[in-house]
Structures are given as C-alpha cells and as structure tokens.
Amino acid sequence: MKAISQTSLYYSEGSSDKEYHAEIVEVAGGNVVNFRYGRRGAALTVGTKTSVPVDFAQAKKIYDKLVKEKTSKGYTPDVSGAAYQGTENAGLKTDFTPQLLNPISEDEAMRLIEDDHWTAQEKMDGERRAAHAVAGNVTGMNRKGLSVPLPKPLADELQDIEVASGAIRVDGEIIGDILYVFDLHVHKGERMHSLPWLVRMRLAAVVLAECRQIKPVPVAVTTEEKRRLWNKVKLAHGEGVVFKLLKCHVKEGRPSTGGDWLKFKFTESASCCVMEVNSGKRSVKIGLLDSSDRPDVIEGQMMIPVGNVTIPPNFEVPAAGDIVEVEYLYAYKGGSIYQPVYHGKRTDLDISACTTGQLKYKPEGRDEEDDVMVMDGIGNYAT
C-alpha cells in the first residue's frame, strides 16, 4: 500500500492536546481514505472514510472535505496546535473562547428556581456573538472564536462607548441587528473576568442603558422573579431559560458535567447536517452522527437520516453539507424527529455539533396532550 496524499493536524487549547492524521492510500482496486486520531502521544484510534476502494478523484474529494472539516474546527498543520494556525482562518482567530452551557432536567430547573445562589435569564434564540471595541476598532467574534463582521449600527454604538470610557467587550446572542448581552468581559479597558457574574451583569445594564442595538438581557434574582420569568418564557413559546451562579467568574469552554451556567429548553431543537436537497422540492434531508456509544467521539461515525424539513419561502434552500437548526416536538428512537420546523443555517457550528446526543425522545406510553403543562404560582404543574 502506498500513501498518495497525507496530512497531520494538531489542536491544543486548555486541557486538550490532540492530533489527527488523514491519508489517501493506493490499494488493489483503487484508493481508500484512512484516518488516525487521539490525544497527542497516546495510542491513536484508527478508521476509514471509505468502506470499499474508490477512484482517485472520489478519494481526493473525501480527503479534502475531511481536512477542511478539521481545520474549520481549529486544527492546524502547525505542531504547536495553536487554533487555526497555518490555515485560511489563521488571521481571523481572536482570543475569545465562549463559556458554554450544559443542559439540565426540569426537576433540576425547579430546584434552581428555589435556590438563592442562582439567577435566571431568558435563553435568546440567535447566534453566539461577542463584540470588542478598542483603539477605534470594533471586532465581532463568533462561537468558534473567529472574527466576524457586526451590523454597522451595533458597531457604531459599541465604538461610541469605547470613545467615551475606554475599551469594552461584551458577550451575547445576536438576533438580526440587535446584540442581546448576557455578560461583560472588559469595561474601561479592565478585565472583568474575576468579578462575580451578577456584578458584571448589573454593570453591563448601566453601561448599555442608552443603547438601541445592544441590549442587556434582564436578570431574575429572587425565587418569585425566576418563577415569573419561567412562566413568561414558557407561555410565549420562548426557547428556554438559562440559570447562572450569581458569584461565578468567567470560565471558558464547556465543563464535562454541570457548570456555573446551565440551560433548560422549552422547545427542542437540533443542529443537523443537510445530507441532500430533495429534487424539485423546497425541502432537505437531514442527518445526525450517532453518539449513542461514545458521545465524545464522532470520527468514523455514519450519518443517520432523521427526516426531511421544509424550507420556508423566506429562507434560501441550504446546500448539502450545510449545518442547519431545526426545531421539533420530539424524536422517535431509531427513527425521525417529529414536526420539524426549519430555523435557518448555522454559520457558527461545524459537523461535530450534529450528533444524536442532542435529541429528546418521546417517553413510551406518553400521549401528546401530556406535553401541555403550565406552572402554577407555587412551582407545581397541572395540565
């Protein structure tokens, strides 16, 4: 066997130090695309992207797509492993790494509503976006930590703040031309990371009080306020509620379990990969990678179809390979998601986010009307 093309990639950030190798190998009957990956210096997992030999043109297409997927996630040919180094995104990498949230059950959410150490905010249904203004320059930063443009009115407001009082960085969710802020990282040129979150958020509310394009997300502190917020978001069919430990500091990345920021979603949604566009229709076939055995490993997993979703007239039809957000009522184990609703493309995610681990399955023996529940004034539920 002879390797025709091969690439070695590395990724180092925080506690992660990983390597990934891909190659096209010439074998009897054609070519195969193989890969190896794992923690640097440890035994590597081996796999293939081609179950049978294919011609070189097809193998090259599979190989190129594989390498592009890895570099889009931050892997780099540079042995330092510095994210995106030596790739087309190298010049776009910023120092922003978002603090990510783990999901919780409804029972856990009810406990946090009663816990005075935790606050709550509405979970906004947009794309993660941080924004930084310093020395006359304004930079938007997405979930991957890459520099992205900001709407001009929003950028202008942030620059006005910077001119008046010094460098500022906020973290939030962008919807249309409005940035909904849920954290303050830099104020008057000073890092706020070690201050308690509620202090940072209250300062953000003061700093952004006169803004029209940058709006702080209101905070519910007391049990009564959190209960009112819960009912308001639920009755308005909002996405969900985020609970935050009021004294927590800024912590980058996602903890393996638990965390200082937790989320509960009223509506189910999943980030899916477009497997193909249905010919002659405004709909696409969507799929997910199977994470049932090893949720932390997706390499070599096959894409599992989870149904079709119609693309509304006000959206462009996405292309095969695009990542899209789909809301749904529930999922059937071993089957498709039920009543999918298209919410648009996700430019801040890659295929690693598209796993079956996102899905919420319909409990056996549960009728649809059981899902219609409202919280009463003392935190109980009734149909």
N, C-alpha and C positions, 0 to 999 in steps of 0.2 A: 504494500500500500504506500502511496506517495501523497504527501500533503502539497496541494497546489497553491492554496492560499491559507494564511493563518494570522490570527490577531490575538494579542494578550492585552487584557484591560484590568484596571485596578480601581478600587474605591476605598478611600479612607476618610471617615468622618465620625467624630465621637468615639464610641467603642467599636465601631465597625471597621474592619480591615479585610477586604475581600478581593479575590482575584477571579477572573473569568477568561477562558480561552476558547476560541472558536476556530474551526478549520474546515476546509474542503479537502476531502481525501479521495483520490482516484482508486476505484476498486473494479473488480470484474463486473462488467455490465453498466458502468457509468461512474457516478460520483455520489458521495454522501457528505452531509454536513454534521459534524460532531462538535460537542462542547464539553468543557470541564469547568467546574466552579466550586467555590467554598471559601472558608477562612484562609487567609494567606499563611502559608507554611504548614497547614494541616492537610490531611488526606482529602482529595477532591472528589466530588460526585461527578460521574461520567454519564453522558447521554447523547442522543442523536436527534436531529430535526427531520431526518429522512428515514422512514421505515424500510424503504427499498431504494436501490440506486436510481438516480435521475441523470438527465444530461447536464452538461456543464452550465448551460445558460440558466436552467432552473435552479441548480445548486447555487450559483452565484447570486441569484435573486433572493433565495432563502438566507444565504450567508450575509448579504448586505443588509437585509432587513433586521436580522438578528443583531448585528453590530450596531446598527442605528438605534435600535431599541435600548441597548445597554448604554450607549453614550448619551442618549437623551435622559437617562436616569442618573447621570453624573459619573459614570465610569469613564476612565481616561487611559490612554496608552502610556501616560507618564507613570513611572514606577512609584512616584510619590503618592499616587492615589488621590491627589487634590481634585475635588469635583470639577468635571468638565475641562480640566487642563488638557491642552492639545487637541481639543475638538472645536467644532463650529460654534459652540456655546461658551467657549472659554472667556471671551470678552464680555459676556453677559452675566457671569456669575457674581453675585453680591455676597455680603456677609450675613444675609438673612436666612435663618432656618426657622420655619414656623413651629410653634408649640401646637401639637396635635392632640386630639381627644379620643378617649376610649368610650364605647357605648355602655350604658347601664340598663338594668331592667326597670320596669315600672315600680316594683317594690322598693328598689334602691332609690329611685327618684322621690318616692313618698317619704323615705327616711331623711333625705337631704332637705326636703321642704321643712321638716321639723327641726333640723339641726342649725343652730345659730352660728356655726362656724362656716356655713356655706351660703353663697349668694346665688342668684339666678339671672339669666338674660335670655331674651328670645334668640333662638338659633336662626340666623339670617340665611336665606336661600340664594346665595350668589357664588362668586369665586373668591378664594382667599387672596387678599392683596394687602401688602404693607406699602407704606409710602414714606419717603425720606427726603427732607429738604435741608440742604446745607450749602453755604457759599454760593447762593444763587442758582443752584442746580436742584432739580426735583427728579427723584427716581421712584418708579413703581417696581415692586418685587412680588413675584408670584409664589405659589406653593412650593415650587422647585428651587426657589431662591434666585431665579433668573430675573434680570432687569427687563421690564415690560413698560410700554407707554401708559400714561394716565390721561383721562379726558382733560382737555385744557382748562375748563372752569375749575375742576378739582385741583389740578396742579397749581393754578394761579392762587387759589385760596391758601394752599399749603405754603407757597412761596411768600405770600403776604405775612403769614405768621412767622416764618423764618427771618424775614427782613426786620420785623418789629421786635422779636425777642430772642432770636438765635435758632440753631439747628433743632429740628423736630423729626421724630419718627413715630408713626402710628401703625397699628396692626388691625386689620379688619376684614370685611367682606364687601366686595364691590357688586352693586346691582345697577345696571345701566350706567349713569354718570354720577352716581352717589356712592361714597365710601362710608359704610357703617362701621364705626370704630369700636373695638372692644378691648383695646389695650394701648398703653402709651409706653414706648421704649426709650425715647430720647426727648428731653424738654430743656430748652435754653442751652443746648449743647451738652447737657449732662445725661449720662446713662441712668435710667430709672429701674434697671433690672432687679436690684436688691430691695426695692421698696415693696411693701405689701400691695397685692393687686388692687384692693379696694381704694387705697390711697392713689394709685396710678390712675384708676378709672375716674375717680372724683376730680382729679386734676385735669384729666382729659376733657371732662364735661365743662370745666371753666374755660380752658384754652380754646375749645371749639364752639363755645356758646353762640358766637355771631356767624358761624359758617352756614352756608346753604348746601354745599356739595359734600361736606364732611360732617357726619352726624354721629355723636356718641350713642351707643346702644344703652337704653335705660337699664338700671340695675334694681333688682328686687332683693331687699336685705332681710326683712323680717319674715316670719312664717306666713303672716297674713298677706304680705306683698307677694311672696313667692306663690302662694295659692291663687291669688288673683291673676298673676301672670300666667300660670299654668292653664287656668280656665279660659282666659282671653285668647291665648295662642291656639288652644285646642278647638275652641268654638269657631275661630276664624280660619280653621284648617291650615294653620301655620306649620312649618316644618318640624319644630320641636323646641326644646328648652336646654340651655347649657348651664351646668352648675359649676361654680368656681369657689375654691377655698379662698376666703377673703384675705388671708395673710400670705398667700403663696407668692413666690418670686417668679421671674421669667425662667422657664425651663424649656430648652429647645428639643424638638423631636417628639416622638410618641413613646411613652413608657410601655414596657411589655404587658403590664397589668395595672389597673387602677390609674392613679394620677391626680393632679390638682385641678384639672379641667375635665369634666365628664359631660356626656351628652345623652339626651333621650329624644328620640324622634317619634312624632305622632304619625307622620306619613312615611311609608317605606320607600326607599329609593336605592338604586344600584348603579354604579358606574360600569357600563358594559362596552364590549368591543363589537363594532359593526363587522359581521362576518361576510355579508354580501348585501348589495342593493337588489331588491326584488324587481325583476324586469317588468317595465311598463306600469309600475305602481309607485306611489309615494309612501313606501314602507321599506324597512330594512330588517334583515335577520340579525339578531344579536346573540352574543355568547359570553360565557364566563369560563375562567380557568378553574379546574377542580382543586379546591384546597381542603377537602374533607380529611385526607390522611395527614398531610403536613401543611398546615396553614401558613407556615413561614417559608415554604419552598414552592416556587411556581415553575422552575426550569423544567422543561420536558413535559409539562402537563398539557393535555389535549384541551382544545376549546370545546366547551359543551354548549350546544344551542339551548337557549332559554325562551325562544319565541320570536315573534315579529312585533314591531311597533310602527304605527302610522306616523308619518311626519306631517305636522300641520302646515297649512299654506304659508304661514308667516315665518317658517324656517326653511333654510336650504337643506336639501337632501344630503346627508353626510356620505362620505366615501368609505369603502371597505378599509378597515384598519383604524378608522377614527374611534375615539373614545367618547361615548355619549352618556348622559344622565337620564335615567328612566325611572319614573315613579310607578309604583304598583300597589295593589291591595295586599297580596300575599303571594307566596310561591308554593308550588307543589313539589314535594321531594321526588327527585328523579324526573321532574317534568319542567313545565314552563312557568313563568311569572304570570299572574292573573291581572287583567285590566291594566296593561302597561300604558303609560302616558309619557310622551316624549318631552324632555325639558331642555334639549339643546346639546351642543358639543362641549366637551371639557378640554380646554387647552392647557390646563394646569396639572393634568394627570397623565400617566402612561399605562401600558397594559398591565403592569404589576398591581394596579388597583382593581383590576377586573377579575375578582375571584368569587367563588360561590360562598365564601365566608361572610359576604355582605348580606346574604338572603335571610329573610324571616319567613319561616314556613307556617302554613296553616295548621293549627293543632288538630289532631284527629278527633272527630266527633263534635267539632265546634261549628255551629251554624253562623252564617254571615251576620244575622241580627245581633249575635253576641258581641260583635265588634263595636256596636254603637253604645258607648257608655259615657257618662258625664260625671265629673267630680262634684260632690256637694260641698257645702261650706265647711265641713269638718274633715275633709280629706278622704271620705268614703266614696264608693262608686255605686251607681244604680243605673239600670237600663231605662 
